[in-house]
C-alpha cells in the first residue's frame, strides 16, 4: 500500500513539474534540466521518507517516471499543441 501512496505522490510531483515547465517556455534548456533534477530529487526524497528502502524507492520512482513519460507522449500524440 505504501508503494501506491508514493506512486500517487510522485505523480503529483511530476504534474507540478509539467506546470512549471509550461510556465517557463522561454527558459534555456540548461535551466529546464536543472529544474528536472530538482523535481526528481523531491520525488526521490518523498519516496525515501515513506518507504525507507533504497531499492523500493528506485523502483517506484522509475515506474512513476516511466508512467509520466508515457502519459506525456500520449497527450502530445493525441492532442498536439500548435
N, C-alpha and C positions, 0 to 999 in steps of 0.2 A: 504494500500500500504506500510505503514511503517513496518508492520509485515513481509511482504515478503522481504523487503530490509534487515531487521535484520536477518531473516532466512538465506538469502544468505551470509551475512557477517559471521554468526556463522558457516555455513558450511565451509567457508574458514578457520576459526579458527580451526575447527575440522580436516580439511585436513592438516593444519600446524602441529597439534598435531600428526597426523599419520606419517608425515615425520620425526618429531623429535623423535618419539618413534622408528621408523625404524632405525634411526641413532644411537640410544642408546641401541643396542641389548644386550650389556654386562653389563648394569646397574642393580643394585639391584631393587627389587620390591618397596621398600620404596621410592626411587627416582622417579620411574615411577608414583607412586601415587601422590607424591608432584607435579610433572610436570602436571598431570591431573588436580589437583586443581588450578594450576596457569592458565592453559588454560581455565578452567571453569570460573574462576574469570574474565578473559579477555572477554569471551563471554557474561557474565552477565553485565559487565561494558559497553560493546558496546550496548547491548540491552537497558540498563537503560538510557544511554545517548541519544539514539534516541527515544525511546518510552515514557520515563518519567512516567512510570506506573509500580509499583511493580508486580501487578497481570499479566499484559500482558507480562512483562519481564520473569516471571517464566514460563508462558505457552509457549511462543515462544522458550525459552531456552530448556524446557523439550521436545518439539516437535522436535527441531533440533537435540538434543542429541539422541532421540529415532530413528530418521531417520538415523543418523550417525551410530548408533549401528546396525540397520537392514542392512545397506549397508555393514558394515564390516563383519557381519555374512554371508551375501550372497556371498561376494567376497571370504571368507575363505572356503565356501562350494563349490562354483563353481570352483575357481582357487586356490586349495591348494598349498601352498609353501612348497616344500620338502627340 
